[in-house]
């Protein structure tokens, strides 16, 4: 009923419903989860933009999350995520980026303009975060975007920075993004297919790292490795602006157990990297946190952080 009334759609499958019911045992829990979800806010828009849905409780308990695995396991995880997005790229490329019904393949002709216009607000968020931290974005020349997808945000980053390197794990998404950016007349973007662990070592250094609603689709060990590799490529004084989920009620992660499971078709994974581990990665990369905010990207029963950090 919550999916139908508040999100205007059917749930993906019965397992999703059971998972929500387990995570949100009371009507109040369900209400908060759905009213704070990106899907609901996208449907209602400005009407709920200023609504205070309450702070996250301070009594949530520790849950075990594996973050350290060997390189062989990392390659297996990367291959799994690539396979999922290749499949989505063939069937639901726009929906795989923004999981709203209006961006499904059979309706994208209605929402194509809205899809790309939505990227402008995210780059505006970056500008405002820099302004709050008294950082002059105009002095930064090169931007690396992880998980560019179809170029929804890339197009707006290319208007902010002289050079943009857009990367994705899916070659299908990259091909569509390249075609669309050409149609938009944007010629300051280069594209990179990052589907191997070693490919990150060959990236050039850059001034700005940008990533929104991307890291969360990777298991925690992969998030840790990717962040460490990418922050290591930041030039001195460089900035990183990214979103990453850091906690969810009842979420646990076992690397061994994860590789023994199969993700249901047409479903994107969502994972969480604990904050202590996140801050260790940032410190190890020689970066300082300028701003850390909760952004509500993963609903009421979880925490998602939006960070602006700077390489010392």
N, C-alpha and C positions, 0 to 999 in steps of 0.2 A: 504493500500500500504506500509506503514512503517513497519508493522508487517511482511509482505511477503518479502520485499526487505532487511530489516536490521536484522530481527530476524530469517528469513527463515521459518516462520510458520504462521498458521492462528491464529487470536485472539481467546481467550477462548469463547467469546460470544459477542453479539451485545451491551450489557450493558457496557462491558469493553471498547469497541470502543467509545461509547458515553461519558463515564467517562473521557477517555484520551482527547477527543475532547474538552470537557468542561474545563478541567484543562490546556490545551495547545492550546489556540485559534489561534496562528500564526504558520507558517511553521518553523520559527526559534525555537519556543518553542518545537514543535514536534521533530525537529532534535536533540536538546540538550537532550531531555528526552530519546530518543531511543539510541543515541550514547553513553550516559553515563550509560545505563542500564547494570546490571550484565549479562543478556542474550546476549547482543551484544558483550560485552567485552570477554565473554567466547568463543564466536564463532571466534572472530578475534585474541584474545590472545595478544601476545607480540607486535603485530603491532600497537596497540593503547595504550599500557600500559603507555607510556610517554606523550600521547597527553593531552594538557591543554584544557579542555572543558569549562573553565571559572569559576569564583567564583559565589557563590550563591548571588543573589541580597540582598541588605541591607534594602530594603523598603517593605518587606513582612509584612503584617498586622497580628494583633492578631486574633486568632480564638478560640472560647470557647471549652474547653475539660473537661468533667467530670472526676475526678480522685478519689473522695471519695464516697463510697457506703457501705452499711452494709454487714455483713458476708453472709447473705442469698443470696444477689445478686451476691456476689463473687462466691459462689458455683454454681449458675446457669450459670455464664459465663464460669467457669472451665468445667462444664459438656458440654457446647456447643462446646468449643474448642476440648475437648476430642472426641466428636462425629465426628467432622470434620476430625480429624487425624486418627481415627479408620477406617473411610470410605476410606480415602486415603491409609492407610496401607494395606487395602484389595485389592485395585485396582491399585494404582500408588505409591508404597512405596518409590522408589528412586526419582521420580519426585517431591514428596511432600517435599523432602529435598533440591534438586536443580532443579528448574523449567526450565529445558531445554529439548528439544525434544529428544535428544540422551539418556536421562535417563528415557524415558517412558517405560512402561512394555514390549511393543512389540519390543524395540530396546536395552534394557539394556544389552543384551549379548554382544553388540558391545562396550558399554561404561563402563562396570563394573570396569575394572582396573582404568580407568580415574576417575571414581567416587570416589574411595577410595584414589587414589593418590592426588586428589585435597585437601584433608585434611592436607597434609604436609605443604603446604604454609601458612595456617592459624596459625598453631603452630609456624612456623618460624616468622610470624608477632608478636606473643607474645614474642618470644625470643628477637627480635630486639627492641620492645617497652621497655622491661626490660633493655636491654643494654643501650638504650638512656637515661633511667632514673637511670642508675648505680645501678641496682638491680640484685643481684646474684640469678638466678633461681634455682641453684643447692642446695640451702639450704631449699627448700620447698619440703615437703614429700607427702602431700595428695592434690589431686585436685578433685573438684566437678564440673561436667559438666552438665549444665541444657539443656535439649533438645538434647540428644545424637543421636536421630534418629536411623539410621542404623549403627552407629559407624564410620562414615566417618572421623571425627576428633578424636574420642575416641582412635582409633588405634595409632595415633601419640602422643596424650597426654600420653598414656601408655608407650611410649618410652622416655618421658621427665620426668615423675614423678613416684616414686616408687609405689604409690597407686592411683587409679582413681575410683571415684564413679560416674557412668554414670546414669543419670535419664531422664525419658521421660514420657509424658502424655499418650502415646499410648503403650499398652501392646504388640500389634503386632510388632511395630517397635523394641521394646526391645527384643522380642524373636528372631527376625532376627539378631539384633546386637550381642546378646549373641552367637548365632551359628557362625557368621562370625568371631568374636574375638577368639573363640575357634579354628577355622580353621587357623587363623593367628598365633596361638601359644602364645597368650597373656593371661597370667593367673593372672595379677595383677589388674584386673578390676572387680568391683562388680556393680550390676545393681539395680535400684530402680524405682518402678512404682509410680509416683507422680500425682495422679488424684483427690486428695482430698485436700482441704485447710489445714486440720489438719495434713496431712502427712508431711508437711514441718517442723513442730515442732519436729518431731522425727528424723530428720536428725542429724548425728553426726557433730561435728565441723570439719573444714578443713582449710588447709593453702592457697589454691588457688580456686577461683571461675572463671569458664570459660563458656562463652556462646556467640555463633555467629549465627545470622539469626534465632533467636528463640523467644526472647522477643517480637519482632515486630508482631508476630502472635497472641498476646494476647491483649485484649482491655486495655486501659490506667489504669483503676482501678486495674486490675489484674496485670499489670506490676508493679504498685506501691507496692502492697502487696508482690508480689514475691521477688522483689528486697530488700525490707525491711527485710523480713524473712531470705533471703539468706545471706545478708551482716551481719545480726546479728549472723550468724554461723561462720563467719570468725575468725580464731585465731588472737590474737594480732600480729601485724606486717604482717598479711596475705595480699595477693594480690587478686584483682578482675580485670579480663580482659574481657570486654563484649561489644557487639554492640547493639545499641538501636536507633530507629528513634525518632526524637524529634520535627519535624515540617513538614507539607505538605500544599501546597497551597490548599485552599478550604476545608481542612479537619476539620470537627467538630465532636464532640462525645457527645452524650446524652445517659447515661446508660439506661434510660427508653426506649428511642427509639430503642436502639441497641437490646434489648431483644425482641422487637416486630418484628424484621426483621428476614429473613431467608437467610443465606449465600448460593449462588448458588452452586450446586454440583460440586465437583472436583475443587474448587477454594479456595486458602488459603487467609485468611484475613491478612491485613497489617494495623497496628495502630501506633500511635505516642504519646509519653509521653513528654509534654513540658519540656524544659531544666530547668526552675526555679524549677519545681517539682522534677526533677531528682537530682539536686544539693542539694535540701532540704533533700531528702532521704539519700544521701551520707553523709551529715553533721550529720544527726540524728543517723547514724550508727557508728559515730566516725571514719570516713574515710577521707582521703585527696586525692584530684585528683593529680596524677602525670603527666598524659597526657590525652588530649582530642582532638581527630582528627575527621574531616569529612571524611567518607570513601566511599561515593558514592553508598552505597548498595541499595538505594531506588530511584535512578534516579535524574534528574535535577530539578524537581519541588518539591523536598523535601530534608530534611536534615537527615542524619544518622550519629551518633557519635560512635566512637570507643574509649573506655576509659580504662586507666590503673589507678587503685586506690589502696590505701594501708590503712589497718586498723592501727590506731595510737596505 
